[in-house]
């Protein structure tokens, strides 16, 4: 049956492909965005690698190509009246919530960006929870969290919960969190609020603790250049593999922070869309707070760099790997074993990171080589300021 699916943050790297995927399946889809990401790009002097149409132009292009409509709402989630208006008007079966500031480096630039990140993310999510509670209580909220909430504990990372025996008594509790940035802390606060809303108000909630995403396109965004999604490679908004592939395309050294032993979970952007689809089509029960660890493979940063270097060499590109001072405060040698079985049990069919996939990414990136700005690869964002700090990126 067709569902009413509301995508918050529908102009973003993940939100736009998700909206297209649900629309392609015949669901009624609406997107909400305040275009803040485009403003942050202007602040920092960065831009996506591929030319990105406005959201209005992309919605029109989708209609022209497929005959399917996507409803568009321009609104800020920190405006509670706007959230309520959309919720009452659309009455979604599912809300997919990407509508947050998504960058750890951005949140660590200065006090203004740190407080903005926490206010924007936490207050926006609270507004969504209250709007669902009071105006659409049967709605299933699918919220994008992050594996970064867990940190790198010296025990296995379970999916959201940990069974603990203490002084002869046993209980299952939310897994302890050890966030590594102000952005990750905002996600921890979100998770606590989501758990509360399920436990106290009986809401249906799925928290997707996502790993690091890579990839340039999905089936739908590949249909037409006007449907492209916002692939970033700069230090603030770009993720590790995407950044390495862009560096390789201009034969720039692949910059690995520290020793490069930091290990994380990764997944293809196509699998992000697939995971969200599985969550929506297998909804949480009333009062259930589910946590899925959303990634498909684990790699160290150095492993990723070496894979990109090898793929580039096969294309005849001369690329080296260079180690630079780590601007982040994080353990570089650590245990990391995160469980991620729940989405596989629901039917996830992963797209593993293959040499063929890296080759495809490199080819598409190379075709847009003239749009790469090497100056944005390093922007001087540090987790711990120097004694005589250098200024970070400043507003334009």
C-alpha positions, 0 to 999 in steps of 0.5 A: 500500500502507498504510504505518506512519507515525510522527509525532513532535510529533503535537500541534503546528500541523503534526504534527496535520494531518499525522497526520490526512492520512496516516490519511485515506489509510488508513495506520496512523498513530501520534503521539508528543508530550510536550505541551511546547508547551502548557507553553511557552504557559503559561510565556508566557501565550499560547494558540492562537486557536482552542480546542484539544482535548487530543490524546486528545480529538482522537484520539477525535473522529477515530475517531468521525468517520471510524472510523479509529484513530490510536495515541497515545504520550506520550513525550519524545524526550530519553528514549532508552528511550522512543524505542526502545520506540516504534520497536520496537513500531511498526516504522515505514516512515516517521518524520515528525519535527516533535518540536522546540521550533519558535520562534526568539524562544523560543530567544532569550529567555534562557540557559535557553530557549536551552540548552533548545532546543538540548538538546531538539532536538539530543538528541531527534534523535540519539535518533531516529537511533540508534533507527532505526539499531539497531532499524528500519534500513529506516525512512525519516526525514523531518525538518522543517528550516528555510530559516533554516539558510541565512541570507541569503547573497549568492549563490543558495541551492541545495537542500542542496548547493553545487558548489565549485571551489577551487584547480583542484579541484571537489567538491559539499559541504553548503551553508554555513549561517548561522543567525540564532538559537539555534533555527536553530542547533539545526536546523543541528546536526540537519542535520549529524547527519542527514548523518552518519547517512546517510553513515556508517550508511546511513540513509534521510533527507530533510531538509525545509528549510521556509519560513514557514508560514501558514494556519488549516486543512487539509481534515481539521482543517476537518471538526470544531472538535474537530480544529482545529490550534494557530494562533498569532499571538503574537510568540513562536510566531506567524508573520508572515502569521498575526500580520498577519491577527490584527492586521487582525481587531482593526484593530491596526496591522500591525507590520513590523520595521524597513523590512520588506525581509526576504525569506523563502520562505512556504507554505500549511499545506496545502502542508506536508502535501502536501510531507511526503506526497510525501517519504514516498511517494518515499522516499530510498534507503539511505545517501541524505541528501536536502535539499528546500527546502520553500516555494512563494513568496518575499515580503518582510515588507512585501509580506505586510503590504500584502497583508493591509492591502488584503484588510482594506480590502475587508472595510471594516476600517481597518488601517494598516502601522506600522514598529517597531524590529527586535528581531532581528539580521538584514539588512533589505536583502539578496539572496535567491534560494532554489531549490525545484524538487525537490518540484515535480518530485515533483508538488507542486501549490502553493496560492499566496497569493491575496486569496481565501485571505487573505479566508478566513483573515480571516473565520475569525479574525474569528469568534474575535475575542473570543479575541485577546489584544493584549498577546501581540502584542509580548513584548519578545524581543530578539536583542541585549539593551539596555545596561540590559535589560528583563526578557523573558517570565518563567515563570508 
